[in-house]
Amino acid sequence: MPDTDTSKNTNSSPKANVKVEAWTFDVGDAGKTVEAFAEGVMHRVETAWADGVDIVLLPEFLWAALEPLLPEKDSDMDDIAKVVWMDLMPKLKKRLSRKGKHAVVGTAPWQDPTNKHLFNRAIIFSDGRLLHQDKLFLTPWEHEFRAGKELYVFEMSGLRVAVVICLDIEVPELSARLRGLNIDLLLVPSATETIYGSERVTRCASGRAIELGCAVVVCPLVGECDSSMVNLNLGKIAMYLPALKAFDAFDRSEDTRLAHKGWHSLRVEVPEAVIQEAHRKRKETNPSQLSVNLTPDEVQIDESARTPPPKKIVRRERM
C-alpha cells in the first residue's frame, strides 16, 4: 500500500503506517510433536516481528490442532487447555512478551479454574503483556464451550484495536456497541469449514469496516487433521478499509485466494493517521459517525407484514 500523506498532520513527526501480517495455519502440517508445533508458532511470529511487522494475526482454534499430537487417544478440549495454558504458556510468554510488538496467537480452549467452564480464548501478546479475548457467540458445534461476556478494546502501536473472533464479526449488535469508540482496527481470527462460512466472515468484515470507519483484517485456519473440532478448514486472508475519500490512494479491499491448505500470508499497512483523521471529519457520509437507538416501540411493522402468507405459496426444499 502507498505511504500515507501526512502533510496535514499537526504532530512534529508523521505517524508511520502500522504493519499487520496475517498468516494461515495449516493444521495438517504443523509439527509432529507438541513442542515442534509451539516452536513453529513462535518462530512465525518472531520472524514477522524481525522483518518490521508491528502486529501479527494467527487464526481461531489454532491450538485445537494439538489434539492428535497429545499422548492420550481420547484427548479432549480440557486436555488441550491444560497443555496450552500450563505447559506451553511459560515459554510463549518468555518468547513473545516484547515491548512495542503485538500478536494475536490464535485461540485456544481455556478452562475457568473456579467452575471448570471452557471458553474459546484468543491469546494476545501486546507490548510485553499477556491479554485475552473470549469468543462471545458460539456455533452449534462449540457445545463444549461457554460464551464470553466482555469485549475488550486494546491499544496496539497507537491504534484502538478489538479482537473479534469468527462468528462474532457476523453479529451487527457488536458493531453497534463499538460505534462511537473510534475503533481503528478489528482483528478477526477465524476457522470455517465451508465456503459459505468463509464468505459470511469476509463479507461481514467488509461491512464492519464501513460501519465503524476502521480497518479489518481476517485470518483463517486451513488444512485437515484428526481433530474433533478442526478436522477440515478453509478460508481466505482479507483486509478491508472504509469506503471514504480519505482512503482514495489505498487498496480498500485486499485478499488472498481461497486456501484449503498450506501457509499463506498477507501483509498490509494500516494508515493510522488517515483512519484517525477520518474519525474526526464531518463533511462526508460516514456511517461510523451516526447514532441510532431505536426502541422496539419505534420500529413500526405495517399490518400487511403481520398477515400470514397465502396458502397457495409452495414451500420448496432447502437448497
C-alpha positions in Angstrom: 0.0 0.0 0.0 1.3 3.5 -0.7 2.7 5.8 2.0 0.2 7.9 3.9 0.0 11.6 3.0 0.9 13.2 6.4 1.4 16.7 5.2 -1.6 18.0 7.2 -0.6 16.3 10.5 0.0 18.7 13.3 2.5 16.4 15.0 6.1 17.3 14.6 6.9 13.8 13.2 4.5 12.0 10.8 2.8 8.8 12.1 4.1 5.7 10.3 1.7 3.2 8.9 1.2 0.2 11.2 2.3 -3.1 9.6 0.0 -6.0 10.2 0.7 -9.5 8.9 -1.8 -12.4 8.9 -0.9 -16.0 8.4 -3.0 -19.0 7.7 -2.1 -22.0 9.8 -2.2 -25.5 8.2 -3.4 -27.9 10.9 -2.1 -30.9 8.8 1.4 -29.6 8.6 2.1 -28.0 12.0 4.6 -30.4 13.5 4.9 -34.0 14.8 5.2 -33.1 18.4 3.6 -30.6 20.8 7.0 -28.9 21.2 7.6 -28.6 17.4 4.0 -27.3 17.0 4.6 -24.5 19.6 8.1 -23.7 18.2 6.6 -23.2 14.7 4.0 -20.7 16.1 6.6 -18.7 18.0 9.1 -18.8 15.1 6.5 -17.4 12.7 5.6 -14.5 15.0 9.3 -13.7 15.8 10.3 -13.8 12.1 7.5 -11.3 11.2 8.5 -9.0 14.0 12.1 -9.1 12.9 11.0 -8.1 9.4 9.4 -5.0 10.7 5.8 -6.1 11.4 4.1 -4.5 14.3 1.1 -6.8 14.7 0.9 -10.5 13.8 -2.5 -12.3 13.5 -3.0 -16.1 13.6 -6.3 -18.0 13.2 -9.0 -19.1 15.5 -8.7 -22.6 17.1 -5.1 -22.9 16.0 -4.3 -24.7 19.3 -7.1 -27.1 18.9 -5.0 -28.8 16.2 -2.8 -30.1 19.1 -5.4 -32.8 19.7 -3.8 -35.6 17.5 -0.4 -34.8 19.0 -1.4 -35.5 22.6 -0.4 -38.9 24.0 -3.9 -39.8 25.2 -6.0 -41.2 22.4 -9.2 -39.8 23.9 -7.9 -36.3 24.4 -10.4 -33.5 24.5 -10.6 -29.7 24.8 -9.9 -29.9 28.5 -6.6 -31.7 27.8 -5.6 -29.1 25.2 -6.4 -26.3 27.6 -4.0 -27.8 30.2 -1.2 -28.2 27.6 -1.5 -24.7 26.3 -2.0 -22.7 29.5 0.1 -24.8 31.9 2.8 -26.5 29.8 3.4 -24.1 26.9 2.4 -20.7 28.3 5.6 -20.1 30.2 7.7 -20.5 27.1 5.2 -18.5 25.0 5.3 -15.6 27.5 9.1 -15.7 27.6 9.5 -15.5 23.8 6.5 -13.4 22.8 6.3 -10.8 25.6 8.1 -8.0 23.8 7.8 -4.2 24.2 6.5 -2.4 21.1 5.3 -5.6 19.5 1.9 -7.3 19.3 0.5 -10.7 18.3 -2.9 -12.5 18.4 -1.6 -16.1 18.6 -4.8 -17.7 17.6 -7.3 -19.1 20.1 -7.2 -22.0 22.4 -9.6 -23.7 24.9 -9.3 -22.1 28.3 -10.8 -23.6 31.5 -12.0 -21.3 34.2 -10.5 -22.8 37.4 -13.4 -21.6 39.5 -16.1 -23.6 37.7 -14.3 -25.7 35.0 -16.2 -24.0 32.2 -14.4 -23.9 28.9 -14.0 -20.7 26.8 -12.7 -20.2 23.3 -10.0 -17.7 24.2 -7.7 -15.6 22.0 -4.1 -15.4 23.2 -2.9 -11.9 22.9 0.6 -10.6 23.5 0.8 -6.8 23.4 3.6 -4.6 24.4 5.0 -7.1 26.9 1.7 -8.0 28.4 -0.4 -11.2 28.1 -4.1 -10.3 27.3 -7.1 -12.2 26.1 -10.4 -12.0 24.4 -13.1 -14.7 24.7 -15.4 -15.6 21.8 -18.9 -14.1 22.5 -21.1 -16.0 20.2 -20.7 -19.7 19.6 -21.5 -22.1 16.7 -23.7 -25.2 17.3 -20.6 -27.4 17.3 -18.9 -25.4 20.1 -21.3 -27.0 22.6 -18.4 -27.7 25.0 -17.7 -24.0 25.4 -19.4 -21.1 27.2 -19.8 -17.7 25.6 -17.7 -14.9 26.8 -19.2 -11.9 28.5 -17.0 -8.9 27.6 -15.5 -7.3 24.5 -12.2 -5.5 25.2 -10.6 -2.6 23.3 -6.8 -2.5 23.4 -4.2 -0.1 22.1 -1.6 -1.5 19.8 1.0 0.7 18.1 -1.1 3.7 18.5 -4.3 2.0 17.2 -7.5 1.3 19.1 -8.0 -2.4 18.4 -10.6 -5.0 19.2 -10.2 -8.8 18.6 -13.5 -10.1 17.2 -13.4 -13.9 16.8 -15.0 -15.5 13.7 -18.8 -15.7 14.3 -18.6 -12.5 16.4 -17.9 -10.5 13.3 -21.2 -11.6 11.9 -23.2 -10.1 14.7 -24.2 -6.5 13.9 -25.1 -5.7 17.5 -21.4 -5.9 18.4 -20.6 -3.4 15.7 -23.3 -1.1 17.1 -21.8 -1.3 20.6 -18.4 -0.4 19.2 -19.7 2.6 17.3 -18.6 5.9 18.7 -15.4 4.5 20.3 -13.2 5.4 17.3 -12.0 1.9 16.7 -9.1 1.9 14.3 -8.6 -1.8 13.7 -10.6 -5.1 14.1 -8.5 -8.3 14.1 -10.6 -11.3 13.1 -9.1 -14.8 13.7 -11.5 -17.4 12.1 -12.0 -21.1 11.5 -14.5 -22.1 8.8 -15.0 -25.5 7.1 -17.2 -24.4 4.2 -17.1 -21.7 1.5 -20.3 -20.3 3.0 -18.8 -19.8 6.4 -15.7 -18.1 4.9 -18.0 -15.8 2.8 -20.0 -14.9 5.8 -16.9 -13.9 7.7 -15.3 -11.9 4.9 -18.5 -10.2 3.7 -19.5 -9.1 7.2 -15.9 -8.0 7.9 -16.1 -5.7 4.9 -19.4 -4.3 6.2 -17.8 -3.6 9.6 -15.0 -1.6 8.0 -17.7 0.7 6.6 -19.9 0.8 9.7 -17.0 1.6 12.1 -14.7 3.5 9.8 -11.9 1.2 10.6 -9.5 -1.4 9.1 -10.5 -5.0 9.4 -8.1 -8.0 8.9 -9.4 -11.6 8.7 -7.2 -14.6 9.2 -8.5 -18.2 8.7 -7.4 -21.7 9.7 -6.7 -24.1 6.9 -5.9 -27.8 6.3 -7.1 -31.1 7.6 -6.2 -33.1 10.7 -7.6 -35.8 13.0 -9.4 -33.4 15.4 -12.9 -33.4 16.8 -13.0 -29.6 16.4 -10.8 -28.6 13.4 -10.7 -31.6 11.1 -11.5 -29.6 8.0 -10.7 -25.9 7.4 -10.6 -23.4 4.6 -10.7 -19.7 4.1 -9.0 -16.6 2.7 -7.0 -13.8 4.4 -8.5 -10.4 3.8 -8.1 -6.7 4.7 -10.8 -4.0 4.3 -10.6 -0.3 4.7 -13.5 2.2 4.9 -15.2 3.4 1.7 -14.2 7.0 2.3 -12.4 9.6 0.2 -9.5 9.7 2.7 -8.6 6.2 1.6 -8.6 7.0 -2.1 -4.9 6.2 -2.5 -5.2 2.9 -0.8 -6.4 -0.6 -1.8 -9.6 -0.7 0.3 -10.1 -4.4 -0.2 -7.3 -7.0 -0.4 -7.5 -10.7 -0.1 -5.8 -14.0 -1.0 -7.3 -16.8 -3.0 -9.4 -19.3 -1.1 -7.0 -21.6 0.6 -7.7 -25.3 1.6 -4.2 -26.0 2.9 -0.7 -24.5 3.1 1.0 -21.5 4.6 -0.3 -18.2 3.1 0.2 -14.6 4.4 -1.0 -11.1 3.7 1.0 -8.1 4.9 -0.8 -4.8 4.9 -0.1 -1.3 6.2 -2.9 0.3 8.3 -2.7 4.1 7.8 -3.1 5.2 11.4 -3.1 8.9 10.6 -5.7 8.6 7.8 -8.0 6.5 9.9 -7.9 8.7 12.9 -8.4 11.9 10.8 -11.4 10.2 9.1 -12.9 9.7 12.6 -12.8 13.5 13.1 -14.2 14.6 9.7 -17.8 15.5 9.5 -18.3 16.6 5.9 -18.6 13.2 4.3 -21.2 10.4 4.6 -19.7 8.2 7.2 -21.9 5.6 9.0 -19.5 5.3 11.8 -20.5 8.8 13.0 -24.2 8.0 13.1 -26.0 7.2 16.3 -29.3 5.4 16.1 -31.0 4.0 19.2 -34.4 2.6 18.2 -36.6 1.1 20.9 -38.9 -1.8 19.9 -41.8 0.7 20.1 -40.1 2.9 17.5 -39.9 0.1 14.9 -43.3 0.1 13.2 -44.4 -3.0 11.4 -47.1 -2.5 8.8 -50.2 -4.7 9.2 -49.6 -6.3 5.9 -46.4 -7.7 7.3 -48.3 -9.5 10.0 -50.6 -11.2 7.6 -49.8 -15.0 7.1 -48.7 -15.8 3.5 -51.4 -17.2 1.2 -51.8 -21.0 1.3 -51.2 -21.3 -2.4 -47.4 -20.4 -1.9 -45.4 -23.6 -2.5 -42.8 -24.4 0.1 -39.7 -25.8 -1.6 -37.0 -27.9 -0.1 -34.0 -26.1 1.3 -31.0 -26.0 -1.0 
